[in-house]
């Protein structure tokens, strides 16, 4: 009950501080609908909020968050796919101009997956199945990471997660069509929680650099 009251208190502060201009913005969004130009696929880690990081207001970003900011490959006959459904809506419904996959440092999903300490999830296995999307990348990182510290391996795996997700995005026919026909862009980003710094993925070299 204490947690719920914290949320209610937060709403009350939000409502009291809301400027008339912002109130009109919400009314406009309710009337005309949303038309964001960018979709962000990010981790559900509570420390990494895309709207805060990009200083975006209501209606400016279409955001989907999941464990380790992963995108599955195109599987039209698979099981329920919340992330795939969001991508479909963003590309075909909202016709976004770009999709940004944003990874981050100290990702708990990556840590558990990289070192295998995930006994708490084995009773059901949803996380194991989800993180298995990175199995090939994990093998590559571990084979090529000889001499690296645990922190360096973690970062390499977090970078790899962004690259894999961008590759998987391109298996969706409607994503490829949007890229070809209306120049929709795919981007990669990486946020350092400790330093509050952002890196961008060079789509040609596959390397991350400060923005």
VEXKE-577114 format. One record per residue (C-alpha): residue number from 1; residue in three letters; x, y, z; chain. Coordinates in Angstrom, 2 decimals. Layout:
BEGIN
  seq  type     east    north       up  mol
  NUM   ALA        X        Y        Z    A
...
# end
This chain:
BEGIN
  seq  type     east    north       up  mol
    1   UNK     0.00     0.00     0.00    A
    2   UNK     2.92     2.30     0.69    A
    3   UNK     4.18     1.85    -2.89    A
    4   UNK     0.74     2.63    -4.30    A
    5   UNK     0.48     5.77    -2.20    A
    6   UNK     3.89     6.86    -3.47    A
    7   UNK     2.49     6.64    -7.00    A
    8   UNK    -0.62     8.59    -6.01    A
    9   UNK     1.52    11.24    -4.33    A
   10   UNK     3.62    11.46    -7.48    A
   11   UNK     0.55    11.95    -9.61    A
   12   UNK    -0.70    14.68    -7.30    A
   13   UNK     2.62    16.52    -7.62    A
   14   UNK     2.47    16.09   -11.39    A
   15   UNK    -1.08    17.41   -11.55    A
   16   UNK    -0.35    20.38    -9.28    A
   17   UNK     2.77    21.42   -11.18    A
   18   UNK     1.33    20.94   -14.64    A
   19   UNK     1.42    24.15   -16.58    A
   20   UNK    -1.53    25.32   -18.65    A
   21   UNK     0.56    24.82   -21.79    A
   22   UNK     1.23    21.20   -20.92    A
   23   UNK    -2.41    20.63   -20.03    A
   24   UNK    -3.36    21.85   -23.49    A
   25   UNK    -0.76    19.50   -25.00    A
   26   UNK    -2.39    16.49   -23.34    A
   27   UNK    -5.79    17.65   -24.55    A
   28   UNK    -4.42    17.98   -28.08    A
   29   UNK    -2.81    14.53   -27.96    A
   30   UNK    -6.07    13.05   -26.74    A
   31   UNK    -7.91    14.68   -29.63    A
   32   UNK    -5.60    14.22   -32.61    A
   33   UNK    -3.73    11.10   -31.49    A
   34   UNK    -0.01    10.40   -31.48    A
   35   UNK     2.49    10.96   -34.29    A
   36   UNK     5.99    10.31   -32.90    A
   37   UNK     8.82    10.26   -35.42    A
   38   UNK    11.05     7.90   -33.45    A
   39   UNK    10.59     4.49   -31.87    A
   40   UNK    12.95     3.55   -29.04    A
   41   UNK    13.50    -0.06   -28.01    A
   42   UNK    15.10    -0.04   -24.58    A
   43   UNK    15.59    -2.16   -21.48    A
   44   UNK    12.94    -2.24   -18.78    A
   45   UNK    15.65    -1.46   -16.20    A
   46   UNK    14.13     1.16   -13.88    A
   47   UNK    17.30     3.28   -14.08    A
   48   UNK    17.12     3.74   -17.85    A
   49   UNK    14.17     5.87   -18.94    A
   50   UNK    14.35     6.93   -22.62    A
   51   UNK    12.03     9.91   -22.15    A
   52   UNK    14.30    11.26   -19.39    A
   53   UNK    17.55    10.51   -21.21    A
   54   UNK    16.38    12.20   -24.42    A
   55   UNK    14.42    14.92   -22.61    A
   56   UNK    11.33    14.02   -24.62    A
   57   UNK     7.85    15.23   -23.86    A
   58   UNK     4.53    13.41   -24.17    A
   59   UNK     3.87    12.13   -27.68    A
   60   UNK     7.45    12.54   -28.92    A
   61   UNK     8.73     8.97   -28.59    A
   62   UNK     7.09     5.60   -29.17    A
   63   UNK     8.78     3.34   -26.63    A
   64   UNK     8.81    -0.40   -26.06    A
   65   UNK    10.81    -1.77   -23.14    A
   66   UNK    11.80    -5.35   -22.42    A
   67   UNK    14.54    -7.35   -20.72    A
   68   UNK    17.90    -6.39   -22.27    A
   69   UNK    16.34    -4.29   -25.08    A
   70   UNK    16.15    -7.26   -27.44    A
   71   UNK    14.37    -7.65   -30.76    A
   72   UNK    13.42   -11.19   -31.78    A
   73   UNK    13.68   -12.23   -35.43    A
   74   UNK    10.62   -12.13   -37.64    A
   75   UNK     8.48   -15.15   -36.68    A
   76   UNK     4.96   -14.80   -38.14    A
   77   UNK     3.92   -18.24   -36.91    A
   78   UNK     5.55   -18.06   -33.47    A
   79   UNK     4.04   -17.44   -30.06    A
   80   UNK     2.80   -14.14   -28.65    A
   81   UNK     5.22   -11.35   -29.53    A
   82   UNK     4.71    -8.07   -27.71    A
   83   UNK     7.88    -6.48   -29.03    A
   84   UNK     7.19    -7.56   -32.61    A
   85   UNK     3.64    -6.20   -32.35    A
   86   UNK     4.99    -2.84   -31.16    A
   87   UNK     7.45    -2.72   -34.06    A
   88   UNK     4.68    -3.52   -36.53    A
   89   UNK     2.49    -0.75   -35.12    A
   90   UNK     5.34     1.77   -35.12    A
   91   UNK     6.36     1.05   -38.72    A
   92   UNK     3.02     0.40   -40.41    A
   93   UNK     0.67     2.38   -38.19    A
   94   UNK     2.69     5.37   -37.00    A
   95   UNK     5.17     5.30   -39.90    A
   96   UNK     8.08     6.37   -37.71    A
   97   UNK    11.17     7.83   -39.39    A
   98   UNK    13.65     5.91   -37.25    A
   99   UNK    14.00     3.06   -34.78    A
  100   UNK    16.64     3.36   -32.05    A
  101   UNK    17.77     0.30   -30.09    A
  102   UNK    19.29     1.57   -26.84    A
  103   UNK    21.39    -0.70   -24.65    A
  104   UNK    22.90     0.30   -21.34    A
  105   UNK    25.67    -0.45   -18.86    A
  106   UNK    25.17    -2.80   -15.90    A
  107   UNK    22.28    -4.56   -17.63    A
  108   UNK    21.02    -7.22   -15.23    A
  109   UNK    19.67    -9.44   -17.99    A
  110   UNK    23.05    -9.45   -19.74    A
  111   UNK    24.88   -10.14   -16.47    A
  112   UNK    22.74   -13.17   -15.64    A
  113   UNK    22.99   -14.47   -19.19    A
  114   UNK    26.75   -13.97   -19.45    A
  115   UNK    27.76   -15.68   -16.23    A
  116   UNK    24.95   -18.22   -15.96    A
  117   UNK    23.74   -17.16   -12.49    A
  118   UNK    20.07   -17.39   -13.32    A
  119   UNK    18.84   -20.16   -11.02    A
  120   UNK    16.01   -17.93    -9.79    A
  121   UNK    14.42   -17.98   -13.25    A
  122   UNK    14.67   -21.68   -14.03    A
  123   UNK    11.38   -22.63   -12.39    A
  124   UNK     9.59   -21.03   -15.36    A
  125   UNK    12.23   -20.13   -17.92    A
  126   UNK    10.75   -17.07   -19.63    A
  127   UNK    13.97   -15.10   -19.20    A
  128   UNK    16.16   -18.02   -20.27    A
  129   UNK    14.18   -18.41   -23.47    A
  130   UNK    14.22   -14.68   -24.17    A
  131   UNK    17.95   -14.27   -23.55    A
  132   UNK    18.73   -17.27   -25.78    A
  133   UNK    18.36   -14.80   -28.66    A
  134   UNK    21.94   -13.83   -27.79    A
  135   UNK    23.42   -17.34   -27.69    A
  136   UNK    25.53   -16.95   -30.88    A
  137   UNK    26.72   -13.50   -29.78    A
  138   UNK    27.62   -14.82   -26.33    A
  139   UNK    29.76   -17.57   -27.86    A
  140   UNK    31.56   -15.03   -30.04    A
  141   UNK    32.15   -12.58   -27.18    A
  142   UNK    33.56   -15.27   -24.90    A
  143   UNK    35.81   -16.70   -27.63    A
  144   UNK    37.18   -13.34   -28.70    A
  145   UNK    37.39   -11.83   -25.21    A
  146   UNK    40.45   -13.61   -23.90    A
  147   UNK    42.19   -11.53   -21.25    A
  148   UNK    39.28    -9.14   -20.81    A
  149   UNK    37.96    -8.32   -17.38    A
  150   UNK    34.42    -9.23   -16.37    A
  151   UNK    33.45    -5.58   -16.81    A
  152   UNK    34.85    -5.52   -20.34    A
  153   UNK    33.07    -8.75   -21.26    A
  154   UNK    29.84    -7.32   -19.85    A
  155   UNK    30.18    -4.20   -22.00    A
  156   UNK    31.05    -6.24   -25.08    A
  157   UNK    27.94    -8.36   -24.56    A
  158   UNK    25.79    -5.25   -24.06    A
  159   UNK    27.15    -3.81   -27.31    A
  160   UNK    26.50    -7.13   -29.04    A
  161   UNK    22.91    -7.11   -27.84    A
  162   UNK    22.27    -3.84   -29.65    A
  163   UNK    23.87    -5.14   -32.85    A
  164   UNK    21.88    -8.39   -32.77    A
  165   UNK    18.64    -6.49   -32.26    A
  166   UNK    19.36    -4.24   -35.24    A
  167   UNK    20.14    -7.30   -37.36    A
  168   UNK    16.89    -8.93   -36.27    A
  169   UNK    14.93    -5.79   -37.09    A
  170   UNK    16.01    -6.22   -40.68    A
  171   UNK    14.39    -9.67   -40.85    A
  172   UNK    10.95    -8.00   -40.68    A
  173   UNK     9.71    -7.51   -44.26    A
  174   UNK     7.84    -4.31   -43.43    A
  175   UNK    10.96    -2.86   -41.79    A
  176   UNK    13.06    -3.58   -44.87    A
  177   UNK    10.31    -2.11   -47.06    A
  178   UNK    10.14     1.07   -44.97    A
  179   UNK    13.92     1.44   -45.13    A
  180   UNK    13.89     1.03   -48.91    A
  181   UNK    10.78     3.01   -49.79    A
  182   UNK    10.74     5.90   -47.32    A
  183   UNK    14.29     5.89   -45.97    A
  184   UNK    13.42     4.84   -42.42    A
  185   UNK    16.63     4.61   -40.37    A
  186   UNK    17.83     2.06   -37.81    A
  187   UNK    20.11     3.37   -35.07    A
  188   UNK    21.97     1.94   -32.10    A
  189   UNK    22.71     3.70   -28.81    A
  190   UNK    24.26     2.85   -25.45    A
  191   UNK    23.74     4.65   -22.15    A
  192   UNK    26.20     4.61   -19.25    A
  193   UNK    24.25     4.85   -16.00    A
  194   UNK    27.25     5.84   -13.87    A
  195   UNK    28.52     8.55   -16.22    A
  196   UNK    25.10     9.57   -17.61    A
  197   UNK    26.74     9.51   -21.03    A
  198   UNK    25.43     8.32   -24.38    A
  199   UNK    27.20     6.49   -27.20    A
  200   UNK    26.01     5.94   -30.74    A
  201   UNK    26.57     2.96   -33.02    A
  202   UNK    28.41     3.60   -36.29    A
  203   UNK    26.29     1.55   -38.66    A
  204   UNK    29.19     1.09   -41.09    A
  205   UNK    31.93    -0.01   -38.70    A
  206   UNK    29.78    -1.55   -35.95    A
  207   UNK    31.66     0.43   -33.31    A
  208   UNK    30.23     2.63   -30.56    A
  209   UNK    31.42     6.21   -30.12    A
  210   UNK    30.44     9.10   -27.79    A
  211   UNK    27.76    11.33   -29.26    A
# end
